[in-house]
């Protein structure tokens, strides 16, 4: 969230840090000491007046016993649809957007996929608790699960539990490229 982060996410961080600090029964000084983030930064952050680095947020999350997502997401936002700009660079198109999150206990796999027009992949159910996060970088993709079907286009994402039968289909006339993250 450095260099002009999204004002909305700064509001979330401000509210979440204060709420979680109070729930942990910590003073601002104690949180600063445990996290290694200055007391002044903690005070300004809770007041919504300070930017903080992504690493600083990681340190605060660890000190509070929560995740990075717990600090930056709106408290009511579903983890599958976060869509928060958490960093901005100097250039107007230099941004990092946290799109979604799922818990992991074993490993996370990053896959690069492409499907020719009309191609279909049939997925077998993964163990309970596994999830997939899909981001379409080119073309269109249809994901059919046991309870829903979703059509995605370039720049869109979807997160779903993969402990079900599912498939990916390229319904378009051009190649589809997407990133698949498998979380177990």
Phi and psi in degrees as a GROMACS rama.xvg file:
@    title "Ramachandran Plot"
@    xaxis  label "Phi"
@    yaxis  label "Psi"
@TYPE xy
-86.6323  162.517  UNK-2
57.1164  60.8962  UNK-3
77.2537  49.9304  UNK-4
-60.915  170.351  UNK-5
-64.7919  123.59  UNK-6
-56.2073  -34.728  UNK-7
-65.1229  -43.084  UNK-8
-69.4407  -31.5286  UNK-9
-62.8761  -37.1555  UNK-10
-64.5466  -43.4191  UNK-11
-60.7784  -46.3879  UNK-12
-60.9452  -46.2202  UNK-13
-55.6482  -51.3349  UNK-14
-67.5322  -42.0322  UNK-15
-68.2877  -42.676  UNK-16
-61.4192  -47.1307  UNK-17
-62.5599  -47.9063  UNK-18
-60.4747  -46.3692  UNK-19
-72.0755  -34.2341  UNK-20
-64.3122  -45.0703  UNK-21
-65.0594  -39.8075  UNK-22
-64.0914  -30.5258  UNK-23
-85.6321  0.0583032  UNK-24
57.3147  46.4512  UNK-25
-114.304  142.462  UNK-26
-79.4261  166.374  UNK-27
-60.7581  -39.5906  UNK-28
-64.4799  -41.6265  UNK-29
-65.9341  -41.9844  UNK-30
-62.3939  -41.5662  UNK-31
-61.1015  -44.421  UNK-32
-65.5173  -45.4382  UNK-33
-66.1632  -39.5958  UNK-34
-86.248  -22.3389  UNK-35
82.3024  6.04361  UNK-36
-93.2568  137.247  UNK-37
-60.057  148.794  UNK-38
-59.5051  -40.7733  UNK-39
-59.3109  -41.4194  UNK-40
-65.6472  -42.385  UNK-41
-60.227  -45.6759  UNK-42
-61.4781  -49.565  UNK-43
-66.3519  -36.2784  UNK-44
-63.3569  -46.3229  UNK-45
-64.4947  -27.7908  UNK-46
-83.963  -3.71483  UNK-47
75.6032  21.9459  UNK-48
-111.032  5.71445  UNK-49
-134.068  141.647  UNK-50
-85.3959  156.393  UNK-51
-143.986  149.941  UNK-52
-71.0886  160.808  UNK-53
-61.8281  -36.2925  UNK-54
-65.0369  -40.667  UNK-55
-59.6743  -40.6237  UNK-56
-64.3092  -39.9121  UNK-57
-58.8827  -42.4513  UNK-58
-65.5583  -41.8467  UNK-59
-64.0856  -44.0204  UNK-60
-59.6241  -45.6863  UNK-61
-61.7879  -43.0766  UNK-62
-63.6494  -32.2756  UNK-63
-88.9008  -6.49857  UNK-64
73.1241  30.9288  UNK-65
-128.066  -175.632  UNK-66
-101.071  165.195  UNK-67
-54.419  -43.0965  UNK-68
-61.7825  -36.9885  UNK-69
-60.1327  -26.375  UNK-70
-86.6358  -36.0604  UNK-71
-97.2508  -20.6895  UNK-72
-86.7719  151.356  UNK-73
-60.0095  136.982  UNK-74
-54.8606  -28.2328  UNK-75
-96.3103  -2.18998  UNK-76
-70.4513  132.648  UNK-77
-67.3451  140.98  UNK-78
-63.9558  -17.735  UNK-79
-83.7329  -10.4022  UNK-80
-141.307  69.5926  UNK-81
-83.5947  -56.299  UNK-82
49.4038  54.6926  UNK-83
-114.02  127.798  UNK-84
-73.798  117.13  UNK-85
-108.613  -6.34016  UNK-86
-153.38  142.006  UNK-87
-131.673  137.352  UNK-88
-92.9068  -165.443  UNK-89
-71.6624  -39.8321  UNK-90
-80.5107  147.968  UNK-91
-63.7434  -22.5266  UNK-92
-99.5786  5.95179  UNK-93
-91.8303  96.9894  UNK-94
-140.846  155.085  UNK-95
-124.256  125.921  UNK-96
-116.808  122.535  UNK-97
-80.3343  113.632  UNK-98
-91.5928  -45.778  UNK-99
-161.372  168.033  UNK-100
-151.069  147.631  UNK-101
-138.673  152.463  UNK-102
-70.2234  150.803  UNK-103
-131.85  143.285  UNK-104
-122.314  -27.021  UNK-105
-111.321  -67.8927  UNK-106
-155.239  166.593  UNK-107
-126.314  132.76  UNK-108
-114.667  136.231  UNK-109
-108.741  123.097  UNK-110
-121.299  144.759  UNK-111
-111.146  123.808  UNK-112
-121.116  152.693  UNK-113
-143.348  143.702  UNK-114
-131.234  131.483  UNK-115
-70.7566  159.809  UNK-116
-52.9856  132.815  UNK-117
80.8869  -10.2739  UNK-118
-69.3168  147.234  UNK-119
-137.294  138.992  UNK-120
-116.336  130.123  UNK-121
-103.734  121.365  UNK-122
-99.9454  137.251  UNK-123
-85.12  153.749  UNK-124
-62.1899  136.106  UNK-125
-85.2708  170.564  UNK-126
-59.7515  155.89  UNK-127
-55.2829  138.389  UNK-128
95.6998  -9.33715  UNK-129
-83.4714  151.302  UNK-130
-139.578  161.106  UNK-131
-127.816  144.496  UNK-132
-122.637  124.196  UNK-133
-118.424  135.204  UNK-134
-130.949  120.891  UNK-135
-87.9799  119.786  UNK-136
-97.7239  -17.4914  UNK-137
-158.517  135.491  UNK-138
84.0983  -152.555  UNK-139
-135.358  154.326  UNK-140
-143.576  135.341  UNK-141
-109.471  130.172  UNK-142
-112.753  120.48  UNK-143
-109.436  120.659  UNK-144
-110.593  -176.288  UNK-145
-68.4798  -28.8909  UNK-146
-117.703  -6.68799  UNK-147
-160.127  158.207  UNK-148
-125.221  140.471  UNK-149
-132.258  133.73  UNK-150
-103.201  124.927  UNK-151
-117.669  147.419  UNK-152
-125.543  172.352  UNK-153
-46.7139  128.073  UNK-154
89.4155  -2.84534  UNK-155
-101.638  158.282  UNK-156
-136.736  164.264  UNK-157
-152.841  141.45  UNK-158
-125.128  134.966  UNK-159
-152.074  154.787  UNK-160
-71.8213  129.674  UNK-161
-96.4921  16.8791  UNK-162
-86.6617  45.0065  UNK-163
-152.813  163.88  UNK-164
-70.5125  135.862  UNK-165
-151.509  165.772  UNK-166
-147.872  155.901  UNK-167
-114.109  135.13  UNK-168
-134.606  137.833  UNK-169
-93.7607  103.279  UNK-170
-86.3433  -4.06206  UNK-171
-89.8766  -172.61  UNK-172
-104.214  2.57131  UNK-173
-128.339  167.843  UNK-174
-63.3304  146.001  UNK-175
-111.032  133.663  UNK-176
-123.418  135.116  UNK-177
-149.246  158.574  UNK-178
-102.339  133.587  UNK-179
-121.371  125.371  UNK-180
-114.15  121.364  UNK-181
-103.788  125.669  UNK-182
-118.501  124.782  UNK-183
